[in-house]
Amino acid sequence: MNAFDTPTVSTAHHAQDTALLTTVGLAVGYTARRVTTRVLDGVNVTLRAGELVCLIGPNGAGKSTLMRTLAGMQPPLAGTITLAGDELTALSPAERARRLSIVLTERIDAGLLTAHALVALGRHPYTGWLGTLRPEDEAVVIWALEAVGALDLAARPVNELSDGERQKVMIARALAQEPALLLLDEPTAFLDLPRRAEVLTMLRRLARETERAILLSTHDLDLALRTADRIWLLPKGGPLHVGAPEDLVLSGAFEAAFRGEGVTFDAYSGSFRSSSQAAGLVALRGEGLPALWTQRALERAGYCVAPDAPLVISITQDAGATRWQVSGDARVFHDLAALIEALNTLPKS
């Protein structure tokens, strides 16, 4: 069996371009001390089969509140949520669990459960109160572990796994529900950079190969820009912006959502920088690894690399040696440290 051949998933909810989740006029918020606070109004969005969508925004914007509302964990304040053709609030808990699953940020205490046993808990919508696994349930558990690359972890206690291994197992548990829609709230929160990239790449592949819709909230802005099919961009106070990552950058919505005192978004590099480090604009002429690492050195020093900047840095290579030269300056620099030092002495325009 191929790792992405789901044994028993119905194809009714997985046709390409099928709208699996739709919201109309959705308002979300929370109630504390009998006071209801709305954090987001007028949400009209659609999640389609086969796509990976990243929900991003600054802390406190309401990302987790929106995720919990879409999962049915808290009621909407207004509007409707339709899941695979039916209104979410009209579905029984068991039917809802067959159509969507959610992986939360909070770490769980799995006790002495093995990875296999934890993933098997994902079969609860199908096995009844006794939780007895039939052969077809066992096949789905093995498929889910295999799909996330965790089959070799099956016999290991969950409390002995690394953060990256544990997160794979949690995603496998959610997959074992055979949902049409998979929601993940900060799935990479406790992972190092290589593991974060691995998880997002895996989720993108799962969306494609199994024709599921996957929505995840994340603070990994660079990975979201590089990986997501679409971005749901939520600034504080709303409204929610939806679009391709590149469109949201070019429209200025991305920069506006994260604009804060002392921090700006550099659309040229797709990264954030301290406003106090605005050393100037430079253009770069060169190719290959020298150009890549020159750009990184310049950005680290506070320069923004822009193709139309008047100050141009040219990179040449001769007999394996790299040389740098600045327009209007006859000097040739033999290393990046000397180049940066020279740039810092130039008058700022």
Secondary structure, DSSP 4 states (H G I P E B T S, - for coil): --TT--SS--GGG--TT-EEEEEEEEEEEEEETTEEEEEEEEE--EEETT-EEEEE--TTSSHHHHHHHHTTSS--SEEEEEETTEEGGGS-HHHHHHHEEEE-SSPP--TT-BHHHHHHGGGHHHHTTTTPPPHHHHHHHHHHHHHTT-GGGTTSBGGGS-HHHHHHHHHHHHHTT--SEEEEESTTTT--HHHHHHHHHHHHHHHHHHT-EEEEE-S-HHHHHHH-SEEEE--TT-PPEEE-HHHHHHTTHHHHHT-BTTEEEETTTTEEEEGGG--EEEEEE--HHHHHHHHHHHHHTTEEE-TT-SSEEEEEEETTEEEEEETT----BSSHHHHHHHHHHSPP-
